[in-house]
Each structure stands twice: as structure tokens, then as C-alpha cells.
Amino acid sequence: MANFLRKFGILLLLLIGTLEGKDLGVYGHVFPVVETNLLKYLKDKIENLSEEDLQSVQKKIQEKYILSITKPNSLNLSEAKTYSVYYYDPTIIVQNEIKDKYGKIIVPLGKRQNPLETGSLKEDLLIFDGSNLKHLSWAKSKKGKWILTGGKPLEIEKVENKPVYFDQKGILTKKLGINAVPARVSQEGFRLKIEEIPCDEF
């Protein structure tokens, strides 16, 4: 039986080796691949909306945009329980050489660049939860730019009569490694000094 299977396998391979491919022609409809222009598609989509649908879409966009400014999502940061201080070095290593408009390299690949060597942090950053009254009292007793991790920035700005910012999506706190608030960021030399300050200290 094993011998038969071996011979059958060899015969099958020989038959396959003698087969030739043939052009069987084209059957059915063939259509060219056409990419839809995205802008044209969106424009057509908008133009086909009724006035009522268009107003409904605009209202939803406005409500979402206004809500993101008036009451942004609070960041999930803990309350500072003990005082801690650490430093952040903003030095970067250039990954792609930077050229001027004439093609001349002005910043070479691999160069270490620290933005604090050419500029400086003009004022301290006070990072805190605007919905916490203790945090607010602390910020009012200090000098610096207010950056909220919670609360309503526009309302606080109106009451306190000063610019108020919000760390949208935690971009700044993640970058600086801040896990607890309130916190103060100041400059020391070419580094940033970051202090997490517990509530009972103010």
C-alpha cells in the first residue's frame, strides 16, 4: 500500500509538471478602480442635507465644542499627600536634520537641543484642580500662570479676572510626569523644577 501511494505521488507530480497555463480570457464586467475625492464626497454629502439636518449637525458640533471649553473632562490625578520635588530635562536629540529654504543644514541630525538654552520659562506654572477650593486658595497666594486639571476654566477666569488655561487630555502633566496636584513648575538653569505640594501646606 505504501509503495502504491509513493508511485501515485510521483505520477501526480509528473502530471503537474507537464501542465501549461492557458489564457482563458476575461469573463464578466471589469471596472476601473476610481478613488473618490474626499473633499468632494464631503461637500456632496453636506449639499444633500436638508436645512433641518444641517442645523442639527451644526448644533451638535457647537454643543460639543462649547462643552469641551466650558466644562472639560477632569484629569484623573491624585491629591498631593507629601511634598516631592524632581527635575525635568527638556533636551531632545534631533531625529531629522533641519534645513533652511536653500537646503543648507541648520540643525544636524543627532544634535542635542535644549529649548531653555535659547528661551526661558517666563513665569511659574501653577497646576491645580480648579474645583477644589483649597487648590484655588493656594494658587491665589502664588505668582504664576494658572493651568487647571479640573473645574470650569471660563467661570474661574471671569471671577478671578485673569487668564486661566486647562491641561486638555493631560498633555502637559503627562509630559512632565506630574501625578499629583497641586504642583508648581519653575525653571532652574536649563531644567524644569517640578514640585508636588500637599494641601496641608497652604
C-alpha positions as CSV (number, residue, x, y, z in Angstrom):
1,M,0.0,0.0,0.0
2,A,2.8,2.4,1.0
3,N,4.6,1.6,-2.3
4,F,1.4,2.3,-4.3
5,L,1.0,5.7,-2.6
6,R,4.6,6.6,-3.3
7,K,4.2,5.7,-7.0
8,F,0.9,7.6,-7.2
9,G,2.6,10.7,-5.7
10,I,5.4,10.6,-8.2
11,L,2.9,10.2,-11.1
12,L,0.9,13.1,-9.8
13,L,4.0,15.4,-9.6
14,L,4.9,14.4,-13.2
15,L,1.5,15.3,-14.5
16,I,1.5,18.7,-12.7
17,G,4.9,19.4,-14.2
18,T,3.6,18.9,-17.7
19,L,0.5,21.2,-17.3
20,E,0.6,24.5,-19.1
21,G,-1.2,27.7,-18.1
22,K,-3.8,29.0,-20.7
23,D,-5.3,32.4,-21.1
24,L,-9.0,31.7,-20.6
25,G,-9.9,35.3,-21.5
26,V,-11.9,37.8,-19.5
27,Y,-15.4,36.9,-18.2
28,G,-17.8,39.4,-16.6
29,H,-17.7,43.1,-16.3
30,V,-14.4,44.8,-15.4
31,F,-14.4,48.2,-13.8
32,P,-11.5,50.6,-13.3
33,V,-10.6,51.4,-9.7
34,V,-11.6,55.0,-9.1
35,E,-10.8,56.8,-5.8
36,T,-13.4,59.3,-4.6
37,N,-12.1,62.7,-3.8
38,L,-12.7,63.0,0.0
39,L,-13.4,66.8,-0.1
40,K,-15.8,66.4,-3.0
41,Y,-17.5,63.5,-1.2
42,L,-18.0,65.6,2.0
43,K,-19.2,68.6,0.0
44,D,-21.7,66.5,-1.8
45,K,-22.8,64.9,1.5
46,I,-23.4,68.4,3.0
47,E,-25.2,69.8,0.0
48,N,-27.6,66.8,0.1
49,L,-28.5,67.5,3.7
50,S,-31.8,69.3,4.4
51,E,-31.7,72.6,6.2
52,E,-33.1,71.0,9.3
53,D,-30.4,68.2,9.3
54,L,-27.7,70.8,8.7
55,Q,-28.8,72.9,11.6
56,S,-29.0,69.7,13.8
57,V,-25.4,68.8,12.9
58,Q,-24.1,72.3,13.5
59,K,-25.9,72.4,16.9
60,K,-24.3,69.1,18.0
61,I,-20.8,70.3,16.9
62,Q,-21.2,73.6,18.7
63,E,-22.5,72.0,21.9
64,K,-19.6,69.5,21.9
65,Y,-17.1,72.3,21.3
66,I,-18.6,74.7,23.9
67,L,-18.8,71.9,26.4
68,S,-15.1,71.0,25.9
69,I,-14.2,74.6,26.7
70,T,-16.7,75.5,29.5
71,K,-16.5,72.1,31.3
72,P,-13.7,70.0,30.1
73,N,-13.2,66.5,31.4
74,S,-11.2,66.5,34.7
75,L,-7.9,64.6,34.7
76,N,-7.5,61.6,36.9
77,L,-4.8,62.9,39.1
78,S,-4.4,62.2,42.8
79,E,-4.2,64.7,45.6
80,A,-0.7,65.5,46.7
81,K,-0.2,64.0,50.1
82,T,3.5,64.6,50.7
83,Y,5.9,67.2,49.3
84,S,8.1,66.0,46.5
85,V,10.4,67.7,44.0
86,Y,12.1,66.4,40.9
87,Y,13.5,67.8,37.7
88,Y,12.7,67.6,34.0
89,D,15.3,68.0,31.3
90,P,13.6,69.2,28.1
91,T,16.7,68.3,26.0
92,I,15.8,66.5,22.8
93,I,18.0,64.7,20.2
94,V,17.2,65.8,16.7
95,Q,15.9,62.8,14.8
96,N,15.8,64.5,11.3
97,E,18.2,67.2,10.1
98,I,16.6,70.6,9.7
99,K,17.4,72.6,6.6
100,D,16.6,76.2,5.6
101,K,14.8,77.1,2.4
102,Y,18.1,76.9,0.4
103,G,18.8,73.3,1.6
104,K,21.5,74.3,4.0
105,I,21.6,72.2,7.2
106,I,20.9,74.5,10.2
107,V,20.3,71.7,12.8
108,P,22.2,68.5,12.1
109,L,20.9,65.0,12.7
110,G,21.7,63.8,16.3
111,K,22.3,67.3,17.7
112,R,21.2,67.7,21.4
113,Q,18.9,70.7,21.7
114,N,17.6,72.2,24.9
115,P,14.9,74.9,24.4
116,L,15.8,76.5,27.7
117,E,19.2,77.5,26.3
118,T,17.6,79.9,23.9
119,G,14.4,80.8,25.7
120,S,13.1,80.7,29.2
121,L,10.0,79.9,31.3
122,K,8.8,83.5,31.8
123,E,6.7,82.6,34.8
124,D,6.0,79.6,37.1
125,L,3.2,77.2,36.1
126,L,0.7,76.6,38.9
127,I,-1.1,73.3,38.1
128,F,-4.2,72.5,40.2
129,D,-7.8,71.3,40.3
130,G,-10.0,74.4,39.9
131,S,-13.0,72.6,41.5
132,N,-11.0,72.3,44.8
133,L,-11.3,75.4,47.0
134,K,-8.0,74.7,48.8
135,H,-6.2,74.5,45.5
136,L,-7.8,77.7,44.4
137,S,-6.7,79.5,47.6
138,W,-3.1,78.1,47.1
139,A,-3.0,79.4,43.5
140,K,-4.3,82.9,44.6
141,S,-1.4,83.1,47.1
142,K,1.3,82.4,44.5
143,K,2.5,84.1,41.3
144,G,2.3,82.2,38.1
145,K,0.2,81.0,35.2
146,W,-2.9,79.0,36.2
147,I,-3.3,75.6,34.5
148,L,-6.3,73.6,35.6
149,T,-6.7,69.8,35.7
150,G,-10.3,70.1,36.8
151,G,-13.1,72.7,37.2
152,K,-14.6,75.3,34.8
153,P,-11.8,77.5,33.4
154,L,-14.1,80.2,31.8
155,E,-16.0,80.7,35.0
156,I,-12.8,80.9,37.1
157,E,-11.3,83.3,34.6
158,K,-14.3,85.6,34.8
159,V,-14.4,85.6,38.6
160,E,-10.6,86.0,39.1
161,N,-10.2,88.4,36.2
162,K,-7.0,86.6,34.9
163,P,-6.2,84.2,32.1
164,V,-6.9,80.5,33.0
165,Y,-5.8,77.5,31.0
166,F,-6.8,73.9,31.0
167,D,-4.5,70.9,30.5
168,Q,-6.6,69.3,27.8
169,K,-6.2,65.5,27.7
170,G,-3.4,65.8,30.3
171,I,-0.8,66.6,27.6
172,L,1.4,68.8,29.9
173,T,1.1,66.7,33.1
174,K,1.9,63.5,31.2
175,K,4.9,65.2,29.5
176,L,6.3,66.4,32.9
177,G,5.4,63.2,34.8
178,I,3.0,65.0,37.2
179,N,0.8,62.5,39.1
180,A,-0.5,64.7,41.9
181,V,-1.7,68.2,42.3
182,P,-1.4,71.0,43.2
183,A,2.0,71.3,41.5
184,R,4.4,74.1,40.6
185,V,6.7,74.2,37.7
186,S,9.7,76.6,37.7
187,Q,13.0,76.9,35.9
188,E,16.4,76.2,37.4
189,G,19.2,76.6,35.0
190,F,18.4,74.5,31.9
191,R,16.0,72.2,33.7
192,L,12.4,72.5,35.0
193,K,11.8,72.1,38.7
194,I,8.6,70.3,39.5
195,E,7.1,70.4,43.0
196,E,4.0,68.5,44.1
197,I,2.6,70.3,47.1
198,P,0.2,68.8,49.7
199,C,-2.9,70.7,50.7
200,D,-2.0,71.0,54.3
201,E,1.0,73.1,53.4
202,F,-1.1,76.1,52.3
